[in-house]
Amino acid sequence: MHPAPSVIAFTTLSGLGFGLLFSLGLGLPAVTGWVAFVFYAIAYALAVGGLLASTLHLGRPERAWKAFSQWRSSWLSREGCCAVAALLTMGLYAIGAIFLETHWPLIGALGAALSIATVFTTSMIYAQLRTVPRWNMIPLTPALFLTLSLAGGALLAGQESKATGLLVLAGLTLLAHWHQGDRAFDSSGTTMASATGLGTGGQVRALEPPHTGTNYLLREFVHQLGRKHATRLRVIGFVLAIVLPLLCLALPVGGLALKHALAGLAVLSHIIGVACTRWLFFAEAEHVVGLYYGKR
């Protein structure tokens, strides 16, 4: 699949933002006043910024509001509904924390649940697609989105002990997703023979290319990434998203300034690493339409 920058920004930033809102909704940390304002400003900037970035990939962004009406059948619509509900609920919770210096546990818990539900619905937009076997892996694809969101949220919230465990879990999930994903297309059993229904008469192959030039399908759905480059990017993404943040959290430091600097480095490294792995998430996804063009 073509890794569109807007979709990478959307899935990376919104996951981090809603992960932070999840932590704040549970009172982690239980901040109030101007300190709470800073935390919520960061969370909303990431969550809303990511959602706005997603509209840049639409052909008619001004019609995005129509997606909310299809919540019965569309995971994209469910994502929009959950996102709005989470932002409104956590907005009310934030008002209490910032201006009244109080916390309403029930509202916070509801907001946290809606925040993590938003991340889950985002993951299901991709996990439901049988035409992309690398994504069509339940529960691995939802688990990947959820663990990275929770780990990033814990890092941003300054919850070091929880972030450490979640980063380890996210790392294991990421490795499992790559391992299983590399076999997903072959395991799906989808071939040119199954697509055309001509497999009973012998081996099916294309006589000649269906087009003499490129087209929309080739640009969007038949992106190919060399194995050498994919391996290198996997190592870079894993080190930045998982290994370096864990090292920053594990290093014994005495000074408060150095501790904050390492925490900031851990957050920055994690964000860049998640963006790298998310680019791979799209670039390595093999759409079955590639069979029609002899690209799989």
N, C-alpha and C positions, 0 to 999 in steps of 0.2 A: 504494500500500500504506500501511496505517496505521503510522506510525513509532513503534513502541513504545519507550519509554525504556529498558527492560531490554535489548532487542536492540541499541540504539545503544551503551549502556554496554558490553555484551559485546564487540561487534566492535571498538570503539575501544580499550578497555583491554587486552583479550587480545592484540590485534595489537601494541600497544606493548610489553607484557610479554614476549611470545615473540620480538619483534624484539630486545629487550635481551638475552634469554637467548642468542639466536643470536650476538650480538657477544661476549658473555662466553665462550661455548663456544669461540670462535676465539681467545681470549686478547686481546680488544680491549675494555677494557684488561686487562693481565695482573696484576690486583690480588690481594693475599693479605691474610690477617688481618682486622682489623676493617673496613678499607676494603672488602674483598671482601664482608663481611657486609652492609654498607649497600647495595651494588650488587645483591646477590642478594635482599635483603629487598624492594627496590623492584620488581625484576623479578617476584618471586613474588606480591607484593601486587597488581600489575597483572594478571598472567596468571590467577591463581586468582580474584581479585576479578571479573574479566570473565566467567570461566566460571560462577561462582556467580550472577552477574547474569542469565545466560541462562536459568537455571532458573525465574526469576520469571515468564517468559512462558509457562511450561507450565501446562496445566490441572491436572495432577497431578504436581507436582515430585518427590514421593517415589518416583515410578516412573522417574525419569531414568536410573537404573542399567540399566534394561532395554535402553536404546539401544545399549549396548556389544555386544550379541549379533548385531546386524545388519550387521557390518562388511563382509560380502561384497557387499552391494547398496546400503548407505546411506552417503552422505557424512557425514551427521551422526554416525553410529556410528564411522566412520573418524576423524573429528575427535576424538571422545572418546578413542579408543584412542591416537591420536598424542599428544594432550595429556597423558594419564597417563604414557605412555612418556617423553615429553620432560621432564616435571617430575621423574620419578624419576631419569632419567639425569643431568640437570643438578643434581639434589640431591646425587647421589654426587660429581659434579665439584666442587660447591660445598664439600662437606665437606673435600676435599683442599686447596682453595684457602684456606679459612677456618681450619681447625684444624691442618692439616699444612704449610701454606704451600708447597704444591707444586701443579703442574698435570699432569694426565694428558691429553695431547693427543688420544689416540684416543677417550677417553670424551667429551672436550669436543667433538670433531668430530661424534661420533654425536649428542650432545645438541643441537648446533646444527642438524644436519640434521633431527632430529625436531621441533625448534621451528619451523623454517620450513615443514616438512611440515604442521604443525598449522594454520598460517595458510593454506596452500594448500587444505587440506580444508575450512576454514571458507568460503573463497571459492567452492568448488565446490558447497556447499549451495545457493547462489544461482545460480551460473552454469549449473547443470544444468536449471533450470526453464524449459522452453519456454513455459509459460503467462505468463511475465514477460519479454517480449522485451528490455527494457532491461538485464536481468541476464544473459540468455542470450547472452552475447557472449564467446566463448573465442578468443583468450587475454586480451582486455582486462580482464574482471572479475577473474580471478586475478592479473593483472599489477598492477591497482590495489591490491588488498589486500596483495600482496607488497612493492611498492615503498614504500607508506606504512608498513608494518611495519618494513622495513629502515631507512628514513630515520629513523623515530621511535626505533628501537633505537640507531642510531648517535648521534643527538642525546643520548639518555639516557646513553650510554656515554662521551660526551665526545670522540668521534672526529670532529673538526670537518671535516677534509678529506674524509673519506668521506661524512659527513652532507651536505656541500654538493652533491656529485655525485648522491647518492641523492635529495635534495630536488628537484633539477632534473629528474631522471628521473621522480619521483613526480608533479611538476607537469605534465609533458608527458603522462603516462599519464592523469591526471585530466582534462585538457582533451580528450584523445582519447576518453575514456569518455563525457564529456558530449556531444561532437560526434556520435559514433556512436549513442549512446543516444537522442538526440532523433529519430533516423530509424528506430530499431529496430522500433517498433510497426508503422509503415506498411510497412517492408521485410519484415516477417514474413508479410504477405499474409493475416493473420487478420481476417475480417470476420464480420458476423452471417450472411451468406450461406454462408460456408465452415463456420461452426459448426453451422448447421441443415441444410446440404446442399440448400438450396432455391434456390441461385443461378442455376440453369439457366433458371428460369421468369421471370426479371426481377429488378428491384431488391427486396431484402428489407428490411423495416422493421418495427419493433414497433408493433402496433395500439394498445396501451396498456401502462402500466407493469405489471410482473408482481406488484408488491406495493403496497399503499396506505401502508405504513409502512416503517421501516428494519428491517434484520435483520443477522445476523452477517456475511454476505458483504459487505454495503454498508459496515459499520463497518470491517472488516479489509482488504478488497481493492479498494475503490473510493474511496480517499482522493484528492481532487483538490487540486492546488496551482496557484494563479494564476501565469502566466508572469512577471508583474512581480516577484512575491515570490521566485520561483525564481531569477531573474537576480540580484536583490539578494543573496540568500543564497549564490549561487555566488561572487560577488565577495568577500563577507565571508569565506567559507570558504577560498577560494584565497589571499587575502592573509594570513590568520592561519596557515594550515597550511604555506604555501610561501614567500611573499614576505617576510614579517616575519622568520621564522627565518633566511632567507638574508641579509637585511640585518644581523641581529645577528651572524652569523658573519663577515660581510665587513668590518664596521666596524673600523678600526685603533685599538686601545686599548692604553694602556701599563700601567695599574695592574691588578694581579691581581684585586683586589676588583671592579672594574668589568667585567673580562672574565668573571668568574663570574656577575655580575649579568646581563650580556647573554646568557650561556649559559642561565641559568635562565629569562629572558624568552623565549628561543627555544623552549625545551621547553614552557613553559606555553602560548605562542601556538600551537604546533604541535598540542598536545593539543586545545585548544578548536576550532581550525580543522578537525581531522580529525573531531571530534564533529559539527561543523556539516555537513561534506560527507557524513558518514555518515547524518545525518538526511535530507538530500536524496536519498541513495541509496535510501532506503525511500519517502520521500514522493513522489518523481517516478516510481516504478515503476508502470507501468500493467498490471494483471492483465487478461487477456482476458475474465474473467467480467464485466467492466464492459460489454462489448458487449450482454449479455443485459438490462442495465438502461438501455441507451441512453446510457452515460456516456463512451464513447470515440469 
